[in-house]
Amino acid sequence: MSLKEERLKTIVSDYKSKNNGELKFALEELSQDFEETKGMLIKLSLHLDSVEKIYTDILNEYKSRGNK
């Protein structure tokens, strides 16, 4: 675990007793993590939609050839 992750973990575990500088650091880190995670989920969702479409197209072609 990096020093930044350790610092964030410490702040999150006891945020009520941390100073404003620490809270600001945590908010910035959490916001960045949120945005990165959201971006990954969007990419994965698009990929999943693409895989599903290709699968369905191939399955339909397979079935149209008399296979079940």
DODRENKOL-634114 format. One record per residue (C-alpha): residue number from 0; chain; x, y, z. Coordinates in Angstrom, 1 decimal, decimal comma. Last residue first. Layout:
% DODRENKOL-634114
  drenza  zado       x       y       z
     NUM     A       X       Y       Z
...
This chain:
% DODRENKOL-634114
  drenza  zado       x       y       z
      67     A   -30,3   -25,4   -31,8
      66     A   -28,8   -25,7   -35,2
      65     A   -30,7   -25,2   -38,5
      64     A   -28,4   -22,7   -40,2
      63     A   -30,5   -19,9   -38,9
      62     A   -29,6   -21,0   -35,3
      61     A   -25,9   -20,4   -36,0
      60     A   -26,6   -17,0   -37,5
      59     A   -28,7   -16,0   -34,5
      58     A   -26,0   -17,2   -32,2
      57     A   -23,4   -15,2   -34,1
      56     A   -25,5   -12,0   -34,0
      55     A   -26,4   -12,6   -30,3
      54     A   -22,7   -13,1   -29,3
      53     A   -21,7   -10,0   -31,3
      52     A   -24,4    -7,9   -29,6
      51     A   -23,5    -9,2   -26,1
      50     A   -19,8    -8,5   -26,7
      49     A   -20,5    -5,0   -27,7
      48     A   -22,8    -4,3   -24,8
      47     A   -20,2    -5,7   -22,4
      46     A   -17,5    -3,5   -24,0
      45     A   -19,8    -0,4   -23,6
      44     A   -20,4    -1,4   -19,9
      43     A   -16,7    -1,9   -19,3
      42     A   -15,9     1,5   -20,7
      41     A   -18,6     3,1   -18,6
      40     A   -17,4     1,2   -15,5
      39     A   -13,8     2,3   -16,1
      38     A   -14,8     5,9   -16,4
      37     A   -16,9     5,7   -13,2
      36     A   -13,9     4,1   -11,3
      35     A   -11,6     6,9   -12,5
      34     A   -14,1     9,6   -11,5
      33     A   -14,7     8,0    -8,0
      32     A   -11,0     7,6    -7,4
      31     A   -10,4    11,3    -8,2
      30     A   -13,2    12,3    -5,9
      29     A   -11,9    10,1    -3,2
      28     A    -8,4    11,6    -3,5
      27     A    -9,6    15,1    -3,5
      26     A   -12,0    14,6    -0,6
      25     A    -9,3    12,8     1,4
      24     A    -6,9    15,7     0,9
      23     A    -9,5    18,2     1,8
      22     A   -10,3    16,3     5,0
      21     A    -6,6    16,2     5,9
      20     A    -6,3    20,0     5,4
      19     A    -9,5    20,5     7,4
      18     A    -8,1    18,8    10,4
      17     A    -8,9    15,2    11,3
      16     A   -11,0    14,1    14,4
      15     A   -14,2    13,4    12,6
      14     A   -12,3    11,6     9,8
      13     A   -11,2     8,7    11,9
      12     A   -11,1     5,6     9,6
      11     A   -11,3     7,7     6,5
      10     A    -8,2     9,8     7,5
       9     A    -6,1     6,7     8,3
       8     A    -7,1     5,0     5,0
       7     A    -6,3     8,2     3,1
       6     A    -2,8     8,4     4,6
       5     A    -2,2     4,7     3,9
       4     A    -3,3     5,1     0,3
       3     A    -1,0     8,1    -0,1
       2     A     1,9     6,2     1,5
       1     A     1,4     3,4    -1,0
       0     A     0,0     0,0     0,0
